[in-house]
Structure formats: C-alpha cells, structure tokens
Amino acid sequence: MAPHTFWKGYLKLSLVTCPVTMMPATTDNEKVRFHTLNRATGNRVVSEYIDSVSGKTVEDDEQVKGYQRGEDEYIMLEDDELQAIGLESTRTIDIDVFVPRDSIEWIWYDKPHYLLPDDPVGEEAFSVIRDAMAATKTVGIARLVLYRRERAVMLEARDKGIIVWTLRYGDEVRTEDEYFADIKTAKTEAKSLNLMTELIKERTKPWDASMLDDPVQTRLLDIISARKKGRKKPPKVEAQPERPSNVVNIMDALKKSLAAESKGSKKR
C-alpha cells in the first residue's frame, strides 16, 4: 500500500519550478502504543487543561500561547500572529544556496523525507535539479515550514529522487569540545591497539537492518499475546549484569576476549 501524502508543494530553483510531493522516510506506526485507563472501570482517561489558580477547565477557544517574561507574568501571542511567520515557505522549497555535500556534519541532521515529482510535466525539471546536485557533489539549502515551524532543510540527490533532511536549529546543537576536552590524550600502547584491532575484526560483519531489531518491542508483543490467550504471567526477563566495579587489566581482558571470540567462530 502506498503511503499517504505528507506534504505537497513546489520545488524552486531560480526560475525553474516543479510540483513535488514529500513523505517522511521513517515511521513509528508499528510501535506498541498504550492508552491510560481507569483501573477500576477499564475506561480511557481523558486529559484536559486546567487553570492553575482557579482549578477550572479551560476550553480550546480560551487557550492561548504565552511567553514568560517574569514570575507569573506572560506575553500572550494569538494564533494568527504565530501563523503569519514564515508563510512564504509553507508550500515552496526555494533553494537559496548550495554547499559541498560532505560539509554538513551528522549532528545537524534531524528527520529524513523522500521528495519526488508530483506530475509527469514537472519530472524533467525535478530530474535536472537532482542530477546537477549529484554531478557537482553539492546539497541544496532551503527553508520550509514543517511540523508547525519554519526550518532549514537540506536537499540531497539520492538515486531517482531527493532526500530532504530537516536540520537542527543552531541553539539545539552542543559542541563536542564541551564534553571531550577533559579526556586524556595519552598515546595508546601498540600491543593493546593490535589486540583491540583483532577483536574488532572478529566482530565485523556486513551491515544488516536486523541489527536494529527492538527487543523491548518484541517482549511487549509477547506479553500482549499472552494476555490475549488468557495467560497473565509475563515472559521471564533475564536480569541485567551488574556493572563491574573492579579495575581490569586491559591486556588480560583483550586476550580473554579474543580467545572467547575464536572459540565462538570455530563453533559457528
């Protein structure tokens, strides 16, 4: 079944424009979701907004966004004021600039989306933009209203289509120097490095998406399945090993690890 269209609009580069459609490249629809219930009645619990002072329910048409500027003091912003911001980028991906494909680091990447032409007439313009980015090894940078906010997005040619990545805002990214600066820079011993390299080689396999299976999701489905069949006792979960508190000699640990890996390889 084809996925539902998430966004429709136009891809624009200077005077070249074509209609496009976009869908998220990832989904969490298969995840187990829960509702909050009243244990006594089995009915769903409904959430509502309550005035923190009067204790009364606040209806939808009485709710407004507020920016705090002091203790118990807010500036109210109406929906039409918020919606007026960035409207030009609501339905048009207007590529402002191109940058080298490898110049944007991974930490800026947020959510990926698939972009494709929306009709046969615009397919030629779409293909020219896509192929030109691939040929020049560049990605396009634009701004677009997605998820109720205007965001910077990156457009990357990928096979027959284009990947649109939303990029994180500048104030969302922390620099690695804040965390890595205090790590000691002592040179690694050659023997330890060689043994660790061998251990990594023993554990190296071709990439497979099954490596990302969700064991918690699987156990939740097992519990739900058991309940459907009338069994109330959940499957037994293995206890997590305690974190070792003693200091281990790195060379001894590496040698034992390699010996264990070698035995495991022979059995396989």
C-alpha positions in Angstrom: 0.0 0.0 0.0 1.4 3.4 -1.0 2.0 5.8 1.9 -0.4 8.8 2.4 1.0 12.1 1.1 2.5 14.1 3.9 3.2 17.3 2.1 2.5 18.8 -1.4 4.1 21.9 -2.9 6.7 23.2 -5.3 10.5 22.8 -5.7 12.0 26.0 -7.0 15.5 27.0 -8.2 15.7 30.5 -9.7 13.1 30.4 -12.5 12.8 26.6 -12.6 9.7 25.3 -10.7 8.1 21.9 -10.5 5.3 20.4 -8.3 6.5 17.9 -5.8 5.3 15.6 -3.0 7.0 14.6 0.2 6.7 11.8 2.7 8.7 11.0 5.9 11.4 8.4 5.3 10.8 6.9 8.8 7.8 5.8 10.8 6.9 4.7 14.3 3.4 3.4 13.4 4.5 -0.2 14.2 5.4 0.7 17.7 3.3 -0.6 20.6 1.2 2.2 21.9 -0.8 2.4 25.2 -3.8 4.3 26.4 -4.2 5.4 30.1 -7.2 3.6 31.7 -9.1 3.8 34.9 -8.1 0.5 36.6 -11.5 0.3 38.4 -13.7 0.7 35.3 -11.4 -0.1 32.4 -12.5 3.2 30.7 -10.0 5.5 29.0 -8.8 8.5 30.9 -9.3 11.9 29.2 -6.8 14.7 29.7 -7.8 18.3 29.8 -6.2 21.7 30.5 -6.9 23.1 34.0 -6.4 26.7 35.2 -3.6 26.5 37.7 -5.2 29.1 40.0 -9.0 28.6 39.7 -8.9 24.9 39.1 -11.5 25.2 36.3 -11.3 23.5 32.9 -10.0 25.8 30.1 -11.9 25.2 26.8 -10.0 25.1 23.5 -11.1 28.5 22.3 -9.8 30.1 25.5 -6.3 28.6 25.3 -3.5 30.9 24.0 0.3 30.7 23.7 2.2 32.6 26.3 5.9 33.7 26.6 7.1 34.0 30.2 8.9 37.3 30.9 8.7 37.2 34.7 7.3 35.3 37.6 3.6 34.7 36.8 3.8 37.2 34.0 3.4 36.3 30.4 3.1 37.9 26.9 0.2 36.4 25.1 0.5 35.6 21.3 -2.5 34.8 19.2 -2.6 32.0 16.6 -2.8 34.4 13.7 0.3 36.2 14.9 2.2 32.9 15.0 0.8 31.7 11.7 1.9 34.9 9.9 5.6 34.0 10.5 7.4 32.3 7.6 4.3 31.8 5.4 6.3 32.2 2.2 8.0 28.9 2.8 4.8 26.9 3.6 4.3 25.4 0.2 7.6 26.2 -1.7 11.0 24.7 -1.3 13.1 27.6 -2.7 16.7 26.6 -2.8 18.8 29.5 -1.6 22.3 28.2 -1.8 24.4 25.1 -2.4 27.2 23.7 -0.2 29.6 20.8 -0.7 27.8 17.5 0.1 30.3 16.5 2.9 30.5 19.9 4.6 27.4 19.4 6.9 28.3 17.2 9.9 26.0 14.4 11.1 25.0 16.3 14.2 22.9 18.8 12.2 20.8 16.1 10.6 17.3 15.8 12.1 14.5 14.0 10.1 14.7 12.5 6.6 12.0 12.7 4.0 11.5 11.5 0.4 10.9 14.1 -2.2 9.5 13.1 -5.7 7.9 14.9 -8.6 4.1 15.2 -8.4 3.3 15.1 -12.1 4.9 14.0 -15.4 5.2 17.5 -16.7 7.4 18.6 -13.8 9.5 15.5 -13.8 12.1 16.9 -16.2 12.8 20.0 -14.1 12.9 17.8 -11.0 15.5 15.5 -12.7 17.7 18.3 -13.9 17.9 19.8 -10.3 18.6 16.3 -8.9 21.2 15.3 -11.4 23.0 18.7 -11.3 23.4 18.3 -7.5 24.8 14.8 -7.9 27.2 15.9 -10.6 28.5 18.8 -8.6 28.6 16.8 -5.3 26.6 19.5 -3.6 23.4 19.7 -1.5 20.8 22.4 -1.6 19.8 24.5 1.5 16.3 26.0 1.8 13.8 27.0 4.4 10.4 25.3 4.8 7.5 25.2 7.2 7.3 21.7 8.6 5.9 20.4 11.9 4.4 23.9 12.6 7.8 25.7 12.5 10.0 27.1 9.8 13.1 25.0 9.4 16.3 24.9 7.4 16.3 21.9 5.2 19.0 20.1 3.2 18.2 18.6 -0.2 20.4 15.6 -1.3 20.2 13.7 -4.6 19.6 10.1 -4.0 19.0 7.5 -6.8 15.9 8.7 -8.7 14.7 11.0 -6.0 15.8 13.6 -3.5 16.2 13.3 0.3 15.0 16.3 2.3 16.6 16.4 5.7 15.3 18.9 8.3 18.3 20.4 10.0 18.6 21.2 13.7 18.5 24.8 14.9 21.7 26.4 16.0 20.7 26.5 19.6 19.9 22.8 19.7 23.5 21.6 18.9 26.1 21.3 21.6 29.8 21.4 20.6 31.8 18.2 21.2 34.6 20.3 22.9 32.2 20.8 25.9 32.4 17.1 26.6 35.6 15.7 25.1 38.0 18.4 26.3 38.9 16.7 29.5 39.6 13.2 28.0 43.3 12.3 28.4 45.3 12.2 25.2 47.9 9.6 26.3 49.2 7.5 23.4 47.7 4.0 23.2 50.1 1.1 23.6 50.8 -0.7 20.3 50.1 -4.2 21.8 46.7 -3.1 23.2 45.9 -1.4 19.9 46.8 -4.5 17.9 44.7 -6.8 20.1 41.7 -4.4 20.0 42.1 -4.3 16.2 41.9 -8.1 16.1 38.9 -8.1 18.3 37.1 -5.7 16.1 37.9 -7.8 13.0 36.5 -10.8 14.7 33.2 -9.0 15.3 33.0 -7.3 11.9 30.0 -8.4 9.8 28.2 -6.9 6.7 25.6 -4.3 7.7 22.0 -5.7 8.0 18.9 -3.8 9.2 18.1 -6.8 11.5 20.9 -5.4 13.8 18.4 -2.7 14.7 15.6 -5.0 16.0 13.8 -3.7 19.1 13.9 -6.4 21.8 11.7 -4.4 24.2 9.0 -4.2 21.4 9.3 -7.9 20.9 8.8 -8.6 24.7 5.9 -6.2 24.8 4.2 -8.1 21.9 4.8 -11.4 23.7 3.1 -10.0 26.9 0.1 -8.8 24.8 -0.1 -12.1 23.0 -0.1 -14.0 26.3 -2.8 -11.8 27.7 -5.0 -12.3 24.6 -4.7 -16.1 25.2 -5.7 -15.7 28.9 -2.2 -16.1 30.4 -1.5 -13.4 32.9 2.1 -14.3 33.7 4.5 -12.3 31.6 7.6 -14.0 30.0 10.7 -14.1 32.2 13.2 -11.4 31.5 16.9 -12.1 32.1 18.5 -10.0 34.8 20.9 -7.3 33.6 24.5 -8.0 34.6 25.8 -5.6 37.2 28.4 -3.0 36.2 31.9 -4.3 37.2 33.4 -2.2 39.9 36.9 -3.7 39.9 39.7 -2.4 37.7 40.6 -4.9 35.0 44.0 -5.2 33.3 43.3 -4.2 29.7 45.7 -6.6 28.1 44.3 -9.6 30.1 40.8 -8.6 29.2 41.7 -8.3 25.5 43.4 -11.6 25.4 40.4 -13.3 27.1 38.0 -11.6 24.7 40.0 -12.8 21.6 40.2 -16.3 23.0 36.4 -16.3 23.5 35.8 -14.9 20.0 38.0 -17.5 18.4 36.1 -20.3 20.2 32.8 -18.8 19.1 34.0 -18.6 15.5 35.0 -22.3 15.4 31.6 -23.3 16.8 29.8 -21.2 14.1 
